[in-house]
Amino acid sequence: MSTDLKKVNKQNNRRNDNDSKFVERLIKISRVSKVTKGGKKLSFRAIVVIGDENGQVGVGVAKASDVVNAFKKAKTDGRKNLIKIPITKSLSIPHDVKGNYGACKIIMRPSIEGSGVIAGGAVRTVLEVAGIKNVIAKQLGSDNLLNNARAAVCALGQLTTKSQVAKKRDLSLN
């Protein structure tokens, strides 16, 4: 029985090592209530962005009866939705990109080195957690934090590199 416990502890330690490279940022916690026959049931909804600041990012949402559990569940959901994005040497994006989610539209453009992240709200958080340091972004349409974060991830998911485009077109880079 004790050997099984040691195996579980080793697996947990490995998980903690993998978790330590990820950065979690809380976008919003909101208190939501559901009206039932017996009265109002309060719960909390957390929106979390998780990434490794090296090209991986994901957005997670979850509800729970307390804030801590909502945050943990949202973090787990974000880890399930991780995407890998290409980043240039100047820590920017390779090309202009647009993303839509619901009524939210995001426009992102690469920027020169040293300009920083010029974006607002949830888009700024997503870009910083992804490891992008030089970009200009504009959010249009709705100002819903969750939809803006998902639109940003959608836009980042459309990014391609020169080598990926050349391979798709059956061309060589030379």
N, C-alpha and C positions, 0 to 999 in steps of 0.2 A: 504494500500500500504506500509506503514512503517513497518508493522509486517512482510511482505514478505522480506523486505530489512534486517530486523533483523535476520530472518532465514538464509538468504544467508550469512550474516556476521558470524553467528555462525558456519555454515558449512565450510566457508573459514578458520575460526580459528581452527576448528578440523583438517582440511587438513594441515594447517601450523604446528600443533602439530605433526602430523604423518610425515610430511616432515622433521621436525627438527631432527629426529633420524637417518635420512639417510645422508651419506657422499657422495658427488659427486666429482669425480676426472676427469679432462679433460686429455685425452690421446693425442689427436691431433686435430688441426683445420687446414683445408687445403682450399685454395682458388681454386675453380673449375670454369671453364668457358664452356658455351655451345654456339657453333657457330650457329647462326640463320640467316635468310634472312636479317634481319635488322642490323646485327653485332654480337658482342659477348655479352652474358649475364653472368655477374659474380655472383656467389653465394658462400656460405661457407658451408663446411661439417664439422660437429663436431662428434667426437667419445668420449663418456662419459661412465665411469664406476660408478655405483651407488650401495651402500651397507650400511648395518647398523653396520659393524664391529663386528657382532655377528652371522655370518653364513648365511647371505643373500647377494646375489650379482647378478648384471645384467649388461649387456652391451647394450648401445643404440647408434644409429647412426641417424643423420638427416641432411638435407640440408635446408638452408634458405638464404634470400637475405642479411641478416646481421648476425654478429657473435652472438649477444645476443639471437636472436630468434632461431638460429641453436642450441645453447647450451640448451635452454629451451626445444626444441623439442626432442633433443637427450636424455635429462634427463627423459622426459615423456616416450620415447621408452624404456629406460633402466628399468624404473619402471614396465613396462608391461612384461618385460622378466626376472623378478627376480626369482632366484631359492634358495632353502634352502639347506644348506650343513651341514653335521655333523663335529664338531670340537672336538678334544680330550681335556683332562684336561690340557695338556701341550701346548695348542693352536697350534696344528699341525693337519695333516690329518690322518685318521685312517690307511690307507694302501697305497701302491704304486698304481699309476694310470696313464694311458696314454689317451691323447685326441687328436683328429684330427679335423681339419676344413680346407677344401680346401687343399692347399699344406703344411699347417703348422701342425707340430706334437709337442706335449708337453709331457714331462715325469716329473712326480712329485713324490717325495719320502718324507716320514715323516723324521723329523730331531730331534735331542735331544734338550732339553730345553736350551735356551740361544744362540742358533746358529743363529737365525734371519732368514730373508727371503733371500735365496740365489737364485735370479732369475733376469732376465733382461727384460727391455722394458715393454711392456704392461702386461706381465704375473705378474711382480712384483706389479704393480698397482692393478690388479684384486685380488691378494692374500692379499694385505694390506687392501683393502676396505672390503674384506670378513671377516677380523678379524683373519687371520692365521698369526702367528708370527714366527713359526719354521718349515721351509720347504726348500727342495732343488728342484729346477725346472730347466729343460733344454729345450730350444726351438730348434727344428730341422726343416730343410726345409726352407720355405720362411721367410722373415723378415717383412712381412706386418703386421702393428700394429693391424689393425682391425681383421684379421684372427687369429693372435696370441691370442688376447683377447678372441675371441669366442672359440678358441680351449681350452683355460684355463678354461672357463666356462663349456665347454663340459666335460672336464676331472673332474672338481669338481662335476658335476652332476652325475657322475658314482660312487661317493663315497657311501659306505654303512657302517652301524655299525654292530657289532656282533649280536645284537638283531634282526635287520632286516634280516640278513642272516639266523639266527636260525628260525625265523618265516616263512621264505620262504621255508625252508627245513622241516618244522614241527618238529623241535627239541626244547628241553628246554636248557637253558644256564647252568643248573646244570648238 
